[in-house]
Amino acid sequence: MRRDEGTKRPLNSAAALAYRDGSGAPKVVAKGRGLVAEQIIAVAAEAGVYVHESKELVSLLMDIDLDRQIPPALYRVIAELLAWLYHIEAAKKSGTAPPPAPDTEAVLPPSTSTSGEP
C-alpha cells in the first residue's frame, strides 16, 4: 500500500506486554511509534492477539525499557486487561458475546488521568 506524499497521519504508538505464570509482573516486549507501532498491531492481529486502545496507558508503557516488568503503579490497570482477555476467551469458547473493554483510564494511577479531575 502506498501513502500519498501530501497525506499526514498522526504518529501512533503501540506497546506489547507478555506475561507468564510465576514470572512476577508482565513485561514490555515491544514498543514503538509510527510504522513500528503499525507493525506491532499487525503482528498481534495476525497472531489473534486482542488489541486494546488506550493512549494514556500506551504513553506510560512507552517509558518502560524493553524486557522490563511493569511498575506496581500499573498492576491494577493491567490486571483489569488480563481479566478482560480471560473473559473474552471464555466467551469465545462458549459462543456468547464478548464483554466490553474495561475503562482503563478509570483505573490508571491518579497522576496520569487526563479526565481533568484532581
For each residue, the residues with C-beta under 8 A, 3 or more apart:
1:
2:
3: 7 9
4: 7
5:
6:
7: 3 4
8:
9: 3 12
10:
11: 33 34 37
12: 9 33 34 37 38 41
13: 31 32 33 37 55 58 59 62
14: 30 31 32 36 37 38 40 41 58
15: 28 30 31 40 58 61 62 64
16: 28 29 30 31 40 44 49
17: 26 27 28 29 61 70 78
18: 26 27 29
19: 23 25 26 27 82
20: 23
21:
22:
23: 19 20 27
24: 69
25: 19 69 70 72 75 78
26: 17 18 19 69 70 78 82
27: 17 18 19 23 67 68 69 70
28: 15 16 17 31 61 64 65 66 67 68 70
29: 16 17 18 66 67
30: 14 15 16 40 66
31: 13 14 15 16 28 40 61 62 64 66
32: 13 14 35 36 37 39 40
33: 11 12 13 36 37 62
34: 11 12 37 38
35: 32 38 39
36: 14 32 33 39 40
37: 11 12 13 14 32 33 34 40 41
38: 12 14 34 35 41 42
39: 32 35 36 42 43
40: 14 15 16 30 31 32 36 37 43 44
41: 12 14 37 38 44 45 51
42: 38 39 45 46
43: 39 40 46 47
44: 16 40 41 47 49 50 51
45: 41 42 48 49 51
46: 42 43
47: 43 44
48: 45
49: 16 44 45
50: 44 85 88
51: 41 44 45
52: 57 81 84 101 104
53:
54: 57 58 104 105
55: 13 58 59
56: 59 60 104 105 108 112 113 114
57: 52 54 60 61 74 77 104 108
58: 13 14 15 54 55 61 62
59: 13 55 56 62 63 112
60: 56 57 63 64 74 108 112
61: 15 17 28 31 57 58 64 70 74
62: 13 15 31 33 58 59
63: 59 60
64: 15 28 31 60 61 68 70 71
65: 28 68
66: 28 29 30 31
67: 27 28 29
68: 27 28 64 65
69: 24 25 26 27
70: 17 25 26 27 28 61 64 74 75 78
71: 64 74
72: 25 75
73: 109
74: 57 60 61 70 71 77 78 108 109
75: 25 70 72 78 79
76: 79 80 107
77: 57 74 80 81 104 107 108
78: 17 25 26 70 74 75 81 82
79: 75 76 82 83
80: 76 77 83 84 102 104 107
81: 52 77 78 84 85 102 104
82: 19 26 78 79 85 86
83: 79 80 86 87 102
84: 52 80 81 87 88 99 101 102
85: 50 81 82 88 89
86: 82 83 89 90
87: 83 84 90 91 98 99
88: 50 84 85 91 92 98 99
89: 85 86 92 93
90: 86 87 93 94
91: 87 88 94 95 96 97 98 99
92: 88 89 95 98
93: 89 90
94: 90 91
95: 91 92
96: 91
97: 91
98: 87 88 91 92
99: 84 87 88 91
100:
101: 52 84 104
102: 80 81 83 84 106 107
103: 106 107
104: 52 54 56 57 77 80 81 101 107 108
105: 54 56 108 113 114 115
106: 102 103
107: 76 77 80 102 103 104
108: 56 57 60 74 77 104 105 112 113
109: 73 74 112 113
110: 113
111:
112: 56 59 60 108 109
113: 56 105 108 109 110 117
114: 56 105
115: 105
116:
117: 113
118:
